[in-house]
Amino acid sequence: MSALLEVLGVSTRLGLTSFGGPIAHLGYFREEYVVRRRWLDEAHYADLVALCQFLPGPASSQVSIAIGILRAGLLGGLAAWLGFTLPSAVALVAFAYGLQAFGVADAGWLHGLKVVAVAVVAQAVWGMARSLAADRERASLAIVAAIVVLASRTATVQVLVIVAAGLVGWMLLPVAGTSATTAMRIPVGKGVAVGSLALFFGLLVLLPIARQVAPSHALSVFDSFYRAGSLVFGGGHVVLPLLQAEVVPTGWVTNEEFIAGYGAAQAVPGPLFTFAAYLGAVMHQPPNGWIGAGWALVAMFLPAFLLVIGALPFWGLLRTRAAFQAALRGINAAVVGLLLAALYDPVWSSAVKSHADFGLALVAFGLLMFWRLPPWLVVVIAAAGGSLLAAFA
């Protein structure tokens, strides 16, 4: 029980302070779970990131769920998801209830949050590169991965880069063997994993059929959000056009309401997939908005749970084999390259627009790297800095 409460407490704090999108979330997670608490080492963390890059769905949330499972079992995964997800979900539901007129697109503090994401991702790239791309071969592989991803900003290319890096690692980056310390204890049986994967694919096939056979609004909403959460690759922003195609043409949400919610989602910490809670609340009149928000949120994140539970045991077995360890060396180097590419686009390109922005990013990076301030405090400082820059602009 103490481990469960610990997971819930830590993930809730991350859910309240993790601004900047999925790539920045991975930086926050690394600082909290790897550097500060040492729940897992750098290599295990990179393995989890690589696994979740393979899976469809919200990668940062899946990493959080996986760490929660490793720490405190299946309930730990649920606690990690609740803590990381509920703060932004509650904020967006509150926005849906009465804050549609609140404009944040040009707020100075919001721009400060974008700038601090630059520092967070830069710190993650620096730390992971030192351990996962420390030699000439892996550093070269990381650079090539970054160039390829920047040349073609599609989710398919990202997956292909990881696959290709795994092949390169398998052929060119052999390891002498594995030790007992490289294995992860996975508190999920293979039977549970197979059942989870079967349920994932079963719902994906059967929900659209059930929607046609027994039409109901609740079933249609669950099917739409479950399908969006099951099929999206490439992070939270990619799911937005899928959701828009599901909820706007059906008349569940107007296009104006959709765009307003999207703007609000940029101003809250945590996963962008909690946008589903806003949409679920907008579809229903008070007091049923909270019920609609919860229904949409569960449907949106259920695929992530099923896939992580289904994949973890087999991932743990594979990663202890020498051949797969070699492949993982290539995959981990590619993950560093993906983070490096993301540091430039979209993190840097969307945040650093002036010399002052660059200065604020440097200050945030220095506070994180050299002064070792906690990320949440650096977020507050950057938000205040963004407000000051806007006031004197």
C-alpha positions as CSV (number, residue, x, y, z in Angstrom):
1,M,0.0,0.0,0.0
2,S,2.9,2.4,0.8
3,A,4.3,1.9,-2.7
4,L,0.9,2.5,-4.2
5,L,0.4,5.7,-2.4
6,E,4.0,6.8,-3.3
7,V,3.3,6.2,-7.0
8,L,0.0,8.2,-6.7
9,G,1.7,11.1,-4.9
10,V,4.7,11.4,-7.3
11,S,2.5,11.0,-10.4
12,T,0.1,13.6,-9.1
13,R,2.9,16.1,-8.6
14,L,4.1,15.4,-12.2
15,G,0.5,15.8,-13.4
16,L,0.3,19.2,-11.8
17,T,3.7,20.5,-13.1
18,S,4.5,18.6,-16.4
19,F,4.0,21.3,-19.0
20,G,5.3,21.2,-22.6
21,G,3.8,18.1,-24.3
22,P,4.8,14.5,-24.5
23,I,8.5,15.0,-25.3
24,A,8.9,17.3,-22.3
25,H,7.0,14.8,-20.1
26,L,9.7,12.2,-20.9
27,G,12.2,14.7,-19.6
28,Y,10.2,15.3,-16.4
29,F,9.8,11.6,-15.9
30,R,13.5,10.9,-16.4
31,E,14.5,13.6,-13.8
32,E,11.9,12.3,-11.3
33,Y,12.0,8.5,-11.7
34,V,15.6,7.9,-12.9
35,V,17.7,10.7,-11.5
36,R,16.0,11.7,-8.3
37,R,14.2,8.5,-7.0
38,R,16.2,5.9,-8.9
39,W,13.2,3.6,-9.4
40,L,14.9,2.4,-12.5
41,D,18.1,3.1,-14.3
42,E,18.8,5.0,-17.5
43,A,18.9,1.9,-19.7
44,H,15.6,0.5,-18.3
45,Y,14.0,3.9,-18.8
46,A,15.1,4.2,-22.4
47,D,13.8,0.7,-23.0
48,L,10.4,1.7,-21.7
49,V,10.4,4.8,-23.9
50,A,11.4,2.7,-26.9
51,L,8.6,0.2,-26.2
52,C,6.0,3.0,-25.9
53,Q,7.3,4.5,-29.2
54,F,6.4,1.2,-30.8
55,L,2.8,1.2,-29.4
56,P,0.0,3.4,-30.6
57,G,-1.5,5.8,-28.1
58,P,-0.1,8.5,-25.7
59,A,3.5,7.6,-25.4
60,S,4.2,9.7,-22.3
61,S,1.2,8.3,-20.5
62,Q,2.1,4.8,-21.4
63,V,5.6,5.3,-20.0
64,S,4.0,6.6,-16.8
65,I,1.7,3.6,-16.6
66,A,4.5,1.2,-17.2
67,I,6.7,2.7,-14.5
68,G,3.7,2.5,-12.1
69,I,3.2,-1.1,-12.9
70,L,6.9,-1.9,-12.4
71,R,6.8,-0.1,-9.0
72,A,3.5,-1.3,-7.5
73,G,1.8,-3.8,-9.9
74,L,-1.3,-3.2,-12.0
75,L,-2.8,-1.0,-9.3
76,G,0.4,1.0,-9.5
77,G,-0.2,1.6,-13.2
78,L,-3.7,2.8,-12.4
79,A,-2.4,5.1,-9.7
80,A,0.2,6.5,-12.0
81,W,-2.4,7.2,-14.7
82,L,-4.8,8.8,-12.2
83,G,-2.2,11.1,-10.8
84,F,-0.8,12.2,-14.1
85,T,-4.1,12.5,-15.9
86,L,-6.7,13.9,-13.4
87,P,-5.2,17.4,-12.8
88,S,-5.4,18.4,-16.5
89,A,-8.7,16.5,-17.0
90,V,-10.3,18.4,-14.1
91,A,-9.0,21.7,-15.4
92,L,-10.4,21.1,-18.9
93,V,-13.8,20.0,-17.5
94,A,-13.9,23.2,-15.5
95,F,-13.1,25.1,-18.7
96,A,-15.9,23.3,-20.5
97,Y,-18.3,24.3,-17.7
98,G,-17.8,28.0,-17.8
99,L,-14.4,29.3,-19.0
100,Q,-15.0,29.3,-22.8
101,A,-14.4,33.0,-22.8
102,F,-11.0,32.7,-21.1
103,G,-8.3,33.5,-23.7
104,V,-4.8,32.1,-23.2
105,A,-3.4,31.9,-26.7
106,D,-1.2,34.9,-26.3
107,A,-0.6,34.9,-22.6
108,G,2.9,35.7,-21.5
109,W,3.0,33.0,-18.8
110,L,1.9,30.4,-21.3
111,H,4.8,31.3,-23.6
112,G,7.1,30.9,-20.6
113,L,5.8,27.4,-20.2
114,K,6.7,26.7,-23.8
115,V,10.2,28.1,-23.2
116,V,10.8,25.9,-20.1
117,A,10.0,22.9,-22.2
118,V,13.1,23.7,-24.3
119,A,15.2,23.4,-21.1
120,V,13.5,20.2,-20.0
121,V,14.0,18.5,-23.3
122,A,17.6,19.7,-23.6
123,Q,18.4,18.3,-20.2
124,A,16.9,15.0,-21.2
125,V,18.8,14.8,-24.4
126,W,22.1,15.7,-22.7
127,G,21.6,13.1,-19.9
128,M,20.4,10.3,-22.1
129,A,23.1,10.9,-24.8
130,R,25.9,10.6,-22.2
131,S,24.8,7.1,-21.3
132,L,23.0,5.8,-24.4
133,A,25.0,7.3,-27.2
134,A,28.4,7.7,-25.6
135,D,30.5,6.1,-28.3
136,R,31.2,7.1,-31.9
137,E,28.9,4.5,-33.4
138,R,25.8,5.2,-31.3
139,A,26.3,8.9,-31.5
140,S,26.4,8.7,-35.3
141,L,23.3,6.6,-35.2
142,A,21.5,9.2,-33.0
143,I,22.5,12.0,-35.4
144,V,21.3,10.1,-38.5
145,A,18.0,9.3,-36.7
146,A,17.5,13.0,-35.9
147,I,18.2,14.0,-39.5
148,V,15.8,11.5,-41.0
149,V,13.0,12.3,-38.6
150,L,13.4,16.1,-39.2
151,A,13.4,15.4,-43.0
152,S,10.0,13.7,-42.8
153,R,7.9,14.6,-39.8
154,T,5.5,11.7,-39.9
155,A,4.7,9.1,-37.3
156,T,5.4,6.3,-39.8
157,V,8.9,7.5,-40.3
158,Q,9.6,7.6,-36.6
159,V,8.5,4.0,-36.2
160,L,10.6,3.0,-39.2
161,V,13.7,4.8,-37.8
162,I,13.3,2.8,-34.5
163,V,13.0,-0.5,-36.4
164,A,16.0,0.3,-38.7
165,A,18.1,1.3,-35.7
166,G,17.2,-1.9,-34.0
167,L,18.5,-3.8,-37.1
168,V,21.6,-1.8,-37.2
169,G,22.2,-2.4,-33.5
170,W,21.6,-6.1,-33.9
171,M,24.2,-6.4,-36.8
172,L,26.8,-3.8,-35.8
173,L,26.5,-3.2,-32.0
174,P,26.9,-6.7,-30.4
175,V,27.2,-7.1,-26.6
176,A,29.3,-9.8,-24.9
177,G,26.3,-11.0,-22.9
178,T,23.7,-10.0,-20.3
179,S,23.8,-10.0,-16.6
180,A,21.1,-10.5,-14.0
181,T,21.1,-6.8,-13.3
182,T,19.8,-6.1,-16.8
183,A,16.5,-7.9,-16.2
184,M,13.4,-6.1,-15.1
185,R,10.9,-7.7,-12.8
186,I,7.6,-7.6,-14.5
187,P,4.7,-8.0,-12.1
188,V,2.3,-9.1,-14.9
189,G,1.9,-12.7,-16.0
190,K,2.0,-13.8,-19.6
191,G,-1.6,-15.0,-19.3
192,V,-2.8,-11.6,-18.2
193,A,-0.8,-10.0,-21.0
194,V,-2.3,-12.3,-23.7
195,G,-5.8,-11.6,-22.3
196,S,-5.1,-7.9,-22.4
197,L,-4.0,-7.9,-26.0
198,A,-7.0,-10.1,-26.9
199,L,-9.4,-7.6,-25.2
200,F,-7.7,-4.7,-27.0
201,F,-8.2,-6.2,-30.5
202,G,-11.6,-7.6,-29.6
203,L,-12.9,-4.2,-28.6
204,L,-11.4,-2.6,-31.7
205,V,-13.3,-5.0,-33.9
206,L,-16.5,-5.5,-31.9
207,L,-17.3,-1.9,-30.8
208,P,-18.1,-0.6,-34.3
209,I,-20.3,-3.6,-34.9
210,A,-22.1,-3.2,-31.6
211,R,-22.6,0.5,-32.4
212,Q,-24.5,-0.5,-35.6
213,V,-26.5,-3.4,-34.1
214,A,-27.6,-1.5,-30.9
215,P,-27.3,2.2,-31.6
216,S,-26.9,4.4,-28.5
217,H,-25.1,7.6,-27.8
218,A,-23.0,6.2,-25.0
219,L,-21.8,3.3,-27.1
220,S,-21.1,5.6,-30.1
221,V,-19.0,7.9,-27.9
222,F,-17.1,5.0,-26.4
223,D,-16.4,3.5,-29.8
224,S,-15.2,6.9,-31.3
225,F,-12.8,7.7,-28.5
226,Y,-11.6,4.1,-28.1
227,R,-10.7,4.0,-31.8
228,A,-8.9,7.3,-31.7
229,G,-6.8,6.2,-28.7
230,S,-6.1,2.9,-30.4
231,L,-4.9,4.0,-33.8
232,V,-2.9,7.2,-33.3
233,F,0.8,7.2,-33.6
234,G,3.1,10.2,-33.0
235,G,1.8,11.8,-29.8
236,G,-1.1,13.8,-28.5
237,H,-1.4,16.4,-31.2
238,V,-1.9,13.7,-33.9
239,V,-5.1,12.6,-32.2
240,L,-6.8,16.0,-32.6
241,P,-7.8,15.7,-36.3
242,L,-9.0,12.2,-35.6
243,L,-11.2,13.4,-32.7
244,Q,-12.4,16.4,-34.8
245,A,-13.6,14.0,-37.5
246,E,-15.5,12.0,-34.9
247,V,-17.2,14.7,-32.8
248,V,-17.8,17.7,-35.1
249,P,-19.5,16.1,-38.1
250,T,-21.8,14.2,-35.8
251,G,-22.9,17.4,-34.1
252,W,-21.7,16.3,-30.7
253,V,-19.4,19.4,-30.5
254,T,-19.4,22.5,-32.6
255,N,-16.2,23.4,-34.4
256,E,-15.9,26.6,-32.3
257,E,-16.2,24.6,-29.1
258,F,-13.6,22.2,-30.4
259,I,-11.1,24.9,-31.2
260,A,-11.7,26.7,-27.8
261,G,-11.0,23.4,-26.0
262,Y,-7.8,22.8,-28.0
263,G,-6.5,26.3,-27.0
264,A,-7.3,25.5,-23.3
265,A,-5.5,22.1,-23.6
266,Q,-2.3,23.9,-24.4
267,A,-2.4,25.8,-21.1
268,V,-2.7,22.8,-18.7
269,P,0.0,20.3,-17.7
270,G,-0.3,16.6,-18.2
271,P,-1.2,14.6,-21.3
272,L,-3.0,16.2,-24.3
273,F,-5.2,13.2,-24.5
274,T,-7.2,14.7,-21.6
275,F,-8.7,16.8,-24.2
276,A,-11.2,13.9,-24.4
277,A,-12.5,14.9,-20.9
278,Y,-13.3,18.4,-22.2
279,L,-15.1,17.0,-25.3
280,G,-17.1,14.6,-23.1
281,A,-18.1,17.4,-20.8
282,V,-19.2,19.6,-23.7
283,M,-21.4,16.9,-25.1
284,H,-23.5,16.8,-21.9
285,Q,-25.4,19.5,-19.9
286,P,-24.6,20.0,-16.2
287,P,-24.6,18.0,-14.0
288,N,-24.0,15.2,-16.4
289,G,-20.8,16.8,-17.8
290,W,-18.6,15.1,-15.3
291,I,-20.1,11.7,-16.3
292,G,-19.6,12.4,-20.0
293,A,-16.0,13.5,-19.3
294,G,-15.2,10.4,-17.4
295,W,-16.8,8.1,-20.0
296,A,-14.8,9.7,-22.9
297,L,-11.6,9.8,-20.8
298,V,-11.8,6.1,-20.0
299,A,-12.5,5.2,-23.6
300,M,-9.6,7.3,-24.8
301,F,-7.0,5.8,-22.4
302,L,-8.2,2.2,-22.2
303,P,-6.2,1.1,-25.3
304,A,-3.0,2.5,-23.7
305,F,-3.6,0.4,-20.6
306,L,-4.3,-2.8,-22.5
307,L,-1.3,-2.4,-24.8
308,V,1.2,-1.7,-22.0
309,I,-0.1,-4.6,-19.9
310,G,0.0,-6.9,-23.0
311,A,3.5,-5.8,-24.1
312,L,5.5,-5.5,-20.9
313,P,6.0,-9.2,-20.0
314,F,7.2,-10.1,-23.5
315,W,9.4,-7.0,-23.7
316,G,11.1,-8.0,-20.5
317,L,11.8,-11.5,-21.7
318,L,13.2,-10.2,-25.0
319,R,15.4,-7.5,-23.6
320,T,17.4,-10.0,-21.5
321,R,18.7,-11.8,-24.6
322,A,22.1,-10.9,-26.0
323,A,20.8,-10.4,-29.6
324,F,18.0,-8.2,-28.5
325,Q,20.3,-6.3,-26.2
326,A,22.3,-5.4,-29.2
327,A,19.2,-4.3,-31.0
328,L,18.2,-2.2,-28.0
329,R,21.6,-0.4,-28.1
330,G,20.6,0.8,-31.6
331,I,17.0,1.5,-30.6
332,N,18.1,3.5,-27.5
333,A,20.5,5.6,-29.7
334,A,17.7,6.3,-32.1
335,V,15.5,7.4,-29.1
336,V,18.2,10.0,-28.3
337,G,18.0,11.1,-31.9
338,L,14.2,11.4,-31.8
339,L,14.5,13.5,-28.7
340,L,17.2,15.6,-30.4
341,A,14.9,16.2,-33.4
342,A,12.0,17.1,-31.2
343,L,14.1,19.5,-29.3
344,Y,14.4,21.5,-32.5
345,D,10.9,20.9,-33.9
346,P,8.4,21.4,-32.4
347,V,9.9,22.4,-29.0
348,W,12.5,25.0,-30.0
349,S,10.7,26.2,-33.1
350,S,7.5,26.9,-31.3
351,A,9.0,28.5,-28.2
352,V,12.1,30.5,-29.0
353,K,11.1,33.5,-31.1
354,S,13.5,36.1,-29.9
355,H,16.8,36.8,-28.1
356,A,14.8,37.2,-24.9
357,D,13.2,33.8,-25.3
358,F,16.6,32.2,-25.8
359,G,17.9,33.9,-22.7
360,L,14.9,32.6,-20.6
361,A,15.5,29.1,-22.0
362,L,19.2,29.4,-20.9
363,V,18.2,30.5,-17.4
364,A,15.8,27.6,-17.1
365,F,18.4,25.1,-18.4
366,G,21.0,26.4,-15.9
367,L,18.5,26.2,-13.0
368,L,17.8,22.6,-14.0
369,M,21.3,21.4,-14.8
370,F,23.6,23.3,-12.5
371,W,21.4,24.6,-9.7
372,R,19.4,21.4,-9.5
373,L,16.1,23.1,-8.8
374,P,13.1,20.9,-9.0
375,P,11.3,21.0,-12.4
376,W,8.0,22.4,-10.9
377,L,9.9,25.4,-9.5
378,V,11.6,26.1,-12.8
379,V,8.2,25.9,-14.5
380,V,6.9,28.6,-12.1
381,I,10.0,30.8,-12.6
382,A,9.7,30.4,-16.4
383,A,6.0,31.3,-16.4
384,A,6.8,34.4,-14.4
385,G,9.6,35.2,-16.8
386,G,7.3,34.8,-19.7
387,S,4.8,37.3,-18.1
388,L,7.6,39.8,-17.6
389,L,8.8,39.5,-21.2
390,A,5.3,40.0,-22.4
391,A,4.8,43.1,-20.2
392,F,7.9,44.8,-21.5
393,A,7.5,43.7,-25.1
